[in-house]
Amino acid sequence: MQTSWFLLLQQAMTTLGCISNLLFHHIISTKIVLICFMKLPIANTSRWPSPGFKIFYSTTQQQLYLRSVRY
C-alpha cells in the first residue's frame, strides 16, 4: 500500500502540472501531506516559489484533498 499512495500522488502532481520535485513531505499519523510548488510566470515578480498546491492524502479514506497555497 505504501507504494500505491505515492504513485497516486505522483500521478496527481503530474496532472496538476507541477514542475519541481517534492520540496517538502512528512507523515502525520494517517495523513500524508505534500507541498508541490509550481513555476508559474507572474507579471512584475521574480518570486519563487509561486502559488502552489498542498496535497493531502488520507490513507483511511483513500482520497486526495487539494488546497491552493500562497507564499
Phi, psi and omega per residue, in radians:
M1 nan -0.508 -3.101
Q2 -1.057 -0.719 -3.110
T3 -1.296 -0.560 -3.072
S4 -1.153 -0.703 3.128
W5 -1.184 -0.599 3.134
F6 -1.180 -0.730 3.093
L7 -1.110 -0.685 3.114
L8 -1.089 -0.742 3.120
L9 -1.163 -0.722 3.090
Q10 -1.039 -0.731 3.126
Q11 -1.093 -0.779 -3.141
A12 -1.090 -0.737 -3.120
M13 -1.199 -0.612 3.080
T14 -1.130 -0.719 3.120
T15 -1.109 -0.652 -3.129
L16 -1.313 -0.198 3.116
G17 1.421 0.453 3.113
C18 -1.201 2.310 -3.047
I19 -1.641 -0.797 -3.048
S20 -1.370 2.868 3.031
N21 -1.298 3.079 3.089
L22 -1.115 2.139 3.121
L23 -1.534 -0.445 -3.064
F24 -2.699 2.366 2.968
H25 -2.732 2.472 2.983
H26 -2.690 2.833 -3.026
I27 -1.891 2.195 3.061
I28 -2.009 1.929 -3.099
S29 0.756 -1.888 -3.080
T30 -1.718 0.019 -3.106
K31 -1.908 2.330 3.077
I32 -1.887 2.161 -3.071
V33 -1.966 2.183 3.108
L34 -2.201 2.488 3.081
I35 -2.064 2.167 3.138
C36 -2.096 2.147 -3.142
F37 -1.704 2.516 3.131
M38 -1.936 2.498 3.042
K39 -1.508 1.691 -3.137
L40 -1.926 2.361 3.077
P41 -1.259 2.116 3.111
I42 -2.056 2.259 -3.068
A43 -1.073 2.386 3.093
N44 1.010 0.496 -3.139
T45 -2.464 2.374 3.060
S46 -1.915 0.251 -3.096
R47 -1.171 2.430 2.998
W48 -2.693 2.364 0.091
P49 -1.249 2.584 3.040
S50 -1.622 -3.072 -3.121
P51 -0.836 2.358 -3.118
G52 -2.276 -2.880 -3.139
F53 -2.172 2.461 2.999
K54 -1.818 2.145 -3.071
I55 -1.916 2.123 3.085
F56 -1.828 2.349 3.051
Y57 -2.148 2.089 3.116
S58 -1.618 2.021 -3.113
T59 -1.235 -0.436 -3.127
T60 -1.326 -0.717 -3.104
Q61 -1.702 -0.068 -3.120
Q62 0.916 0.869 -3.042
Q63 -2.403 2.584 3.108
L64 -1.738 2.389 3.026
Y65 -2.062 2.361 -3.084
L66 -2.124 2.287 3.089
R67 -2.338 2.497 3.107
S68 -1.364 2.463 -3.089
V69 -2.226 2.362 3.098
R70 -2.152 2.414 3.106
Y71 -2.198 nan nan
